[in-house]
């Protein structure tokens, strides 16, 4: 049985700001609706894949919770198998936490969004609403519109005519994109945070005519305007000698003012050797293409703008050592600066980045390292694989097996074996009897790529289901074989709670709710400002 911690004991740790990983192992949508403040969403099916990077020191205090302890207890058992020996389960889960009068909050990346609201208010970032931008463009005014999101988000939908320059790239490339400092520059994201942080950085670089688009793409839609889809304006210019010099000077200034520390290659290697004795996050903030071309082994990719706003996905221990790397100093310093301003105490940038690593005679790793989830090889020994063609033959016969898809509802909706039913792996032990009440049922487990389904298949074998097979290669292999695909949430009786929709995928009510929430975040800084952010 896992160790338990009471609501009172957890509240004491929270009040003391104790060093711990407080993890909500429910589905992401459940976390979004209500969670314990300062906890992090790590859905139970992601533990085997994500935990080695999220918590590098196995002796870290980890507290897991769900709604009623069932999934949290299973998660604690998995963590124990992974070597984490200081794990406790919150008694009664968030249900008891709330019933005993303790606070909850909703949303994702709450503290980081709150920081963005603080920057917006205290830096007095100039704003422009959708109607004004539209009217000024219509009058023929020359305005540089920059989308501070990822290339993927930009291509999905953007303000018409905008160019994709992720927030973490602005300082390095703004001189080439808008060479005249008197040009009007408007930054946008989906809502607030990335555009306002980007505008603040440009202000700090001395730009005067820079604005953040109020409410971003969501505000543009709410003004009755159309977004552009499929933009290919995603290429980034190489910085000129003058542009690089200006960016480096800016990086030096913010590092000095914000307390960013630098690691040389010798110090970096010494720190990396201690990663199993203390929690260390190694993050490469460059573009995807640069990372693939060559990165320092052991670093994970998370581009700078995303690392600031969505960093809860990679950094869940605020007192850990966080190291950012680029190809020199600029992008790593900018990202480290934001984290210092957010209150992270142990933040470093690699001095010289990948260039210094290679110059020191060390090899850069190419591509994305394939890291299989914990327990995968052992699970493979317990399951039988079935090819797409074999499964197609079975499902077309008179006695079709139970085909179960165990990835997210969004993945299921994108395409599944015709007739398959959806059950997220995090609920498998609790709900499998609803779909397969008999232990000798013929069950085929599927997922997107064949990995999660192997772990799920091993779980069912452990529950004494005797006829369990796994679709080899998952839906990727099924589609490659040219077999028919069913799409949509067919056969799902209740609304899924595992996915949080963002940007234009939200419905109108949720969009309004989110924008009002982000607006209200800044009101406390207007009423009672704390120490001003630079």
C-alpha positions in Angstrom: 0.0 0.0 0.0 1.3 3.5 -0.8 2.0 6.0 1.9 -0.8 8.5 2.5 -0.7 12.2 3.4 -3.6 14.1 4.9 -5.1 17.3 3.7 -3.7 19.0 6.8 -0.2 17.7 6.2 -0.2 18.7 2.6 -1.5 22.2 3.4 1.4 22.6 5.9 3.9 21.6 3.2 2.3 24.0 0.7 2.3 26.9 3.2 6.0 26.2 3.9 6.8 26.2 0.2 8.4 22.8 0.8 10.5 21.2 -2.0 8.2 18.7 -3.6 6.6 17.5 -6.8 2.8 17.9 -6.4 1.3 16.1 -9.3 -2.3 15.7 -10.4 -2.5 12.3 -12.2 -6.1 12.7 -13.5 -6.8 13.5 -17.1 -5.8 16.9 -18.3 -9.4 18.2 -18.7 -10.1 17.2 -15.1 -7.1 19.2 -14.0 -8.3 22.2 -16.1 -11.7 22.2 -14.4 -10.3 22.3 -10.8 -6.9 21.5 -9.3 -4.8 22.3 -6.2 -2.9 25.5 -6.7 0.7 25.1 -7.8 0.2 21.4 -8.7 1.2 20.1 -12.1 -0.8 18.0 -14.5 1.0 14.7 -15.2 -1.8 12.3 -16.3 -1.2 8.8 -15.2 -0.7 7.3 -18.7 2.2 9.7 -19.2 4.2 8.8 -16.1 6.4 6.1 -17.7 7.5 8.4 -20.5 7.8 11.8 -18.8 8.9 11.2 -15.2 12.7 10.6 -15.9 12.9 14.2 -17.2 10.5 15.8 -14.8 12.1 14.4 -11.7 15.7 13.4 -12.2 16.5 12.8 -8.5 14.6 9.6 -7.4 14.6 10.7 -3.7 12.5 13.7 -4.4 9.3 14.1 -2.3 6.5 13.3 -4.7 2.8 13.7 -3.8 0.2 12.5 -6.2 -3.5 13.0 -6.2 -6.7 12.4 -8.2 -10.3 12.6 -7.2 -10.7 9.6 -4.9 -7.3 7.9 -4.6 -7.8 5.1 -7.0 -5.8 6.3 -9.9 -3.3 8.0 -7.6 -2.6 4.7 -5.8 -1.9 3.0 -9.1 0.3 6.0 -10.1 2.2 5.7 -6.9 2.8 2.0 -7.6 4.2 2.8 -11.0 6.5 5.5 -9.5 7.8 3.0 -7.0 8.7 0.5 -9.8 10.5 3.4 -11.5 12.7 3.9 -8.4 11.0 6.8 -6.8 11.0 5.9 -3.1 9.5 9.0 -1.5 5.9 9.0 -2.9 2.7 9.7 -1.0 -1.0 9.7 -2.1 -3.3 12.5 -0.9 -6.0 11.0 1.2 -9.4 11.5 -0.4 -7.9 13.3 -3.4 -9.0 16.7 -4.5 -12.5 15.9 -3.4 -11.4 15.8 0.3 -9.1 18.8 -0.2 -12.0 20.9 -1.4 -14.5 19.5 1.1 -12.2 20.6 3.9 -12.3 24.2 2.6 -8.9 24.3 0.9 -8.6 26.4 -2.3 -8.7 25.1 -5.8 -8.2 26.9 -9.1 -9.0 26.2 -12.8 -7.1 26.6 -16.0 -3.6 25.6 -17.1 -0.2 27.3 -16.7 -1.9 29.5 -14.1 1.2 31.0 -12.4 2.9 31.6 -15.8 -0.2 33.4 -17.2 -0.4 35.4 -14.0 3.2 36.5 -14.5 2.3 37.6 -18.0 -0.6 39.6 -16.6 1.8 41.2 -14.1 4.2 42.1 -16.9 1.4 43.6 -18.9 0.2 45.9 -16.1 3.5 46.9 -14.5 5.4 47.3 -17.7 2.4 49.3 -19.1 2.7 47.3 -22.4 0.9 49.3 -25.1 -2.2 47.5 -26.6 -4.1 47.7 -29.8 -7.4 46.0 -30.2 -8.6 44.1 -33.3 -10.8 46.8 -34.7 -8.1 49.5 -34.5 -5.5 47.2 -36.2 -8.0 46.3 -38.9 -8.9 49.9 -39.5 -5.3 51.1 -39.6 -4.3 48.3 -42.0 -7.3 49.2 -44.2 -6.2 52.9 -44.4 -2.9 51.7 -45.9 -0.7 52.2 -42.8 2.5 50.1 -42.9 2.4 47.9 -39.8 4.7 44.9 -39.1 2.5 42.1 -37.5 4.4 39.3 -35.8 2.9 36.1 -34.5 4.7 35.1 -31.3 3.4 31.5 -31.3 4.9 28.3 -32.8 5.0 27.7 -36.6 2.4 25.0 -36.2 0.0 27.4 -34.5 0.7 30.1 -37.0 -0.1 27.9 -40.0 -3.3 26.8 -38.4 -4.6 30.3 -38.1 -3.1 33.8 -37.7 -3.9 37.5 -38.1 -3.9 38.1 -41.9 -0.5 39.2 -43.1 1.3 38.3 -39.9 4.7 36.7 -39.9 5.7 33.9 -37.5 8.5 34.9 -35.1 8.2 32.9 -31.9 8.5 35.0 -28.7 11.9 33.4 -27.9 13.3 34.5 -31.3 12.4 38.1 -31.2 15.4 39.6 -29.5 17.8 37.8 -31.9 16.0 38.6 -35.2 13.9 41.8 -34.7 16.5 44.0 -36.4 16.3 42.0 -39.6 12.5 41.8 -39.5 11.8 45.4 -38.7 15.1 47.3 -39.4 13.6 50.7 -38.8 13.1 51.2 -35.1 10.3 53.8 -35.9 8.2 51.1 -37.6 4.9 50.2 -35.8 5.1 46.6 -34.7 2.1 44.6 -33.4 2.6 41.3 -31.8 -0.1 38.7 -31.4 -0.6 35.2 -29.9 -3.8 33.3 -29.2 -4.7 35.5 -26.2 -2.5 37.5 -24.0 0.7 36.1 -22.6 3.3 35.5 -25.3 2.5 38.7 -27.2 2.7 40.8 -24.1 6.0 39.2 -23.0 7.4 39.7 -26.5 6.3 43.4 -26.6 7.8 43.9 -23.1 11.2 42.5 -24.3 11.1 44.8 -27.4 10.4 47.7 -25.2 13.3 46.8 -23.1 15.5 46.7 -26.2 14.5 50.4 -26.8 11.6 49.9 -29.3 9.0 52.7 -28.9 6.3 51.8 -31.4 5.5 48.3 -30.3 2.0 47.0 -29.3 0.4 43.7 -28.2 -2.8 42.8 -29.9 -5.5 42.7 -27.2 -6.9 39.2 -26.9 -4.9 37.9 -29.9 -6.5 35.6 -32.5 -9.5 35.0 -30.2 -10.1 38.7 -30.0 -9.8 39.0 -33.7 -12.5 36.4 -34.2 -14.7 38.0 -31.5 -14.6 41.2 -33.4 -16.2 39.5 -36.4 -13.0 39.3 -38.5 -11.6 36.3 -40.3 -8.3 34.6 -39.6 -5.8 33.6 -42.2 -5.2 29.8 -42.5 -2.2 28.0 -44.0 0.3 30.9 -43.9 3.8 29.9 -45.0 5.5 32.9 -43.5 7.4 30.9 -41.0 11.0 31.3 -42.1 13.3 33.1 -39.8 16.1 35.4 -41.1 19.7 34.9 -40.0 20.8 37.8 -37.8 23.2 40.3 -39.5 26.5 41.2 -37.7 24.9 44.4 -36.5 21.7 42.6 -35.4 23.7 39.9 -33.6 25.8 42.5 -31.8 22.6 44.4 -30.6 21.0 41.1 -29.5 24.2 40.1 -27.6 24.3 43.5 -25.9 20.7 43.1 -24.8 21.4 39.6 -23.5 24.3 40.9 -21.4 22.2 43.6 -20.0 19.2 41.5 -18.9 21.6 38.8 -17.6 23.3 41.4 -15.4 20.0 43.0 -14.3 18.0 39.8 -13.7 20.7 37.6 -12.2 21.2 35.1 -14.9 24.2 32.9 -14.3 26.4 31.3 -17.0 27.9 27.8 -17.1 31.0 27.0 -19.1 31.3 23.6 -20.7 33.3 22.1 -17.8 30.7 23.3 -15.3 27.9 22.0 -17.4 29.4 18.5 -17.7 29.9 18.5 -13.9 26.3 19.4 -13.3 25.1 16.8 -15.8 27.0 14.2 -13.9 25.0 15.1 -10.7 21.6 14.9 -12.3 20.7 11.7 -10.5 21.6 13.4 -7.1 19.7 16.6 -7.6 16.9 17.8 -9.9 18.3 19.3 -13.1 16.4 20.5 -16.2 18.4 20.7 -19.4 16.4 22.7 -22.0 17.4 23.6 -25.6 15.4 26.7 -26.6 16.3 27.0 -30.3 14.1 26.1 -33.2 13.1 22.5 -34.0 15.3 22.4 -37.1 18.4 23.6 -35.2 17.8 21.1 -32.4 17.5 18.2 -34.9 20.7 19.3 -36.7 22.7 19.1 -33.5 22.2 19.5 -29.8 24.0 18.8 -26.5 23.2 15.2 -25.5 20.8 15.0 -22.6 19.0 18.3 -23.5 15.4 18.2 -24.3 13.8 20.6 -26.9 11.4 23.2 -25.8 11.6 26.5 -27.7 12.2 29.7 -25.7 8.7 31.3 -26.0 7.0 28.0 -25.1 9.4 27.4 -22.3 8.3 30.6 -20.6 4.6 30.3 -21.1 4.1 26.5 -21.2 7.1 25.5 -19.0 5.0 23.7 -16.5 5.1 20.8 -19.0 8.9 20.4 -18.5 9.7 22.1 -15.1 7.7 21.1 -12.1 10.2 21.8 -9.3 10.8 25.5 -8.9 13.9 25.1 -6.7 15.6 22.7 -9.2 18.5 23.7 -11.3 17.3 24.9 -14.7 19.7 25.2 -17.6 18.9 26.8 -21.0 21.0 26.4 -24.1 21.0 27.9 -27.6 23.9 28.4 -30.0 25.4 31.3 -28.2 24.0 33.4 -25.4 21.1 35.4 -26.7 18.1 33.1 -26.7 19.2 31.2 -23.6 19.7 34.4 -21.7 16.3 35.8 -22.6 14.5 32.6 -21.5 16.6 32.5 -18.3 15.8 36.1 -17.6 12.1 35.5 -17.7 12.5 32.6 -15.3 14.5 34.7 -12.9 11.7 37.3 -13.0 9.2 34.5 -12.3 11.1 33.7 -9.1 13.1 30.6 -10.2 16.2 30.8 -8.0 18.7 28.5 -9.8 18.6 29.4 -13.4 21.6 29.2 -15.8 22.4 29.7 -19.5 25.2 27.7 -21.2 27.9 30.2 -22.2 28.3 29.7 -25.9 25.7 27.0 -26.1 26.1 24.3 -28.7 28.9 26.2 -30.4 31.0 26.1 -27.3 30.2 22.4 -26.7 31.4 21.5 -30.2 34.5 23.8 -29.9 35.4 21.9 -26.7 35.7 18.7 -28.8 32.4 17.2 -27.7 29.9 15.5 -30.1 26.5 17.0 -30.8 23.6 14.6 -31.0 21.3 14.8 -34.0 17.6 14.2 -34.4 15.2 13.4 -31.6 16.5 10.7 -29.3 14.0 7.8 -29.2 13.2 7.2 -25.5 10.9 4.3 -24.9 8.7 4.6 -21.7 9.7 2.8 -18.6 8.6 -0.8 -18.6 8.1 -1.0 -22.3 10.5 -3.9 -23.0 9.0 -6.0 -20.2 5.5 -5.3 -21.4 6.5 -6.4 -24.9 7.3 -9.8 -23.5 3.8 -10.2 -22.1 1.7 -9.3 -25.1 1.1 -10.7 -28.5 1.2 -8.5 -31.6 -1.3 -8.5 -34.4 -0.7 -7.0 -37.8 -3.1 -4.5 -39.4 -4.1 -7.0 -42.0 -4.7 -9.7 -39.5 -6.9 -7.3 -37.4 -8.7 -6.2 -40.5 -9.6 -9.9 -41.3 -10.8 -10.5 -37.7 -13.0 -7.4 -37.6 -14.7 -8.3 -40.9 -15.5 -11.8 -39.7 -18.6 -13.0 -37.9 -17.0 -12.9 -34.4 -15.3 -9.6 -34.1 -13.1 -8.9 -31.1 -13.4 -6.0 -28.7 -11.1 -3.3 -30.2 -10.1 -0.7 -27.6 -8.3 2.6 -28.3 -6.3 3.8 -25.2 -4.8 7.1 -26.3 -6.6 10.5 -25.9 -10.1 11.2 -27.1 -8.6 13.7 -29.6 -6.4 10.9 -31.0 -9.4 8.6 -31.1 -11.5 11.2 -32.9 -8.7 11.8 -35.5 -8.9 8.2 -36.6 -9.5 4.7 -35.2 -10.2 1.2 -36.4 -13.9 1.0 -37.4 -16.0 -0.2 -34.5 -13.3 0.5 -31.9 -14.2 2.0 -28.6 -12.3 4.5 -26.6 -11.0 4.0 -23.0 -8.0 6.1 -21.8 -5.3 4.0 -20.3 -5.5 5.9 -17.0 -8.9 4.4 -16.4 -8.2 0.9 -17.7 -8.2 -1.0 -14.5 -11.4 0.7 -13.2 -13.4 0.4 -16.4 -12.3 -2.5 -18.5 -15.1 -4.7 -17.1 -17.7 -2.3 -18.7 -16.4 -3.3 -22.1 -15.1 -6.8 -21.5 -16.8 -8.4 -18.5 -15.4 -11.8 -19.3 -11.8 -12.7 -18.7 -11.7 -14.8 -21.8 -12.9 -12.0 -24.1 -11.0 -11.4 -27.3 -9.4 -8.0 -26.9 -7.3 -6.0 -29.3 -5.6 -2.9 -27.9 -4.8 0.0 -30.2 -3.3 3.5 -29.9 -1.7 6.0 -32.2 1.7 4.5 -32.6 1.7 1.1 -30.9 3.6 2.1 -27.7 0.9 3.0 -25.2 -1.1 0.0 -26.3 1.7 -2.3 -25.4 1.7 -1.0 -21.8 -2.1 -1.3 -21.7 -2.0 -4.8 -23.0 0.5 -5.8 -20.3 -1.9 -4.3 -17.7 -4.8 -6.4 -18.9 -2.7 -9.5 -18.9 -1.9 -8.7 -15.2 -5.6 -8.5 -14.6 -5.9 -12.1 -15.9 -7.4 -11.3 -19.3 -6.1 -14.2 -21.3 -6.8 -13.2 -24.9 -5.2 -9.9 -25.4 -3.4 -8.7 -28.5 -1.9 -5.4 -29.5 -2.1 -3.8 -32.9 1.5 -3.6 -34.1 2.5 -0.1 -35.0 -0.9 1.3 -33.9 -3.0 3.5 -36.1 0.0 4.7 -37.9 0.6 1.2 -39.3 -3.1 0.7 -39.9 -3.2 3.9 -42.1 0.0 3.0 -43.8 -1.6 -0.3 -44.8 -4.4 1.7 -46.5 -7.2 0.2 -44.3 -10.4 2.1 -43.6 -10.5 4.6 -40.8 -13.4 5.8 -38.7 -13.3 9.3 -37.3 -15.2 11.2 -34.7 -16.2 10.4 -31.1 -18.3 7.4 -32.1 -19.4 5.2 -29.2 -18.5 7.7 -26.5 -21.5 8.2 -24.2 -20.2 11.1 -22.0 -18.1 14.2 -22.8 -14.4 13.3 -22.6 -12.4 15.0 -19.8 -8.9 14.2 -21.0 -8.2 17.0 -23.5 -8.0 20.8 -23.1 -8.8 22.7 -26.3 -7.0 25.9 -27.0 -7.2 29.0 -29.3 -9.8 28.7 -32.0 -10.7 25.1 -31.1 -12.5 26.5 -28.0 -16.2 27.2 -28.1 -17.4 30.8 -27.7 -18.4 30.4 -24.1 -15.0 29.0 -23.1 -13.2 31.7 -25.2 -15.0 34.5 -23.3 -14.3 32.8 -20.0 -10.6 32.4 -20.7 -10.2 36.0 -21.9 -12.1 37.4 -18.9 -9.9 35.3 -16.6 -6.7 36.6 -18.1 -8.0 40.2 -18.0 -8.9 39.8 -14.3 -5.5 38.5 -13.4 -4.0 41.9 -13.9 -6.4 43.7 -11.7 -4.5 42.9 -8.5 -1.3 44.4 -9.8 -3.2 47.6 -10.7 -4.7 47.8 -7.2 -1.6 46.8 -5.2 1.6 46.5 -7.3 4.4 44.6 -5.8 8.1 44.9 -6.7 8.1 46.1 -10.3 9.3 43.8 -13.0 12.0 45.3 -15.2 
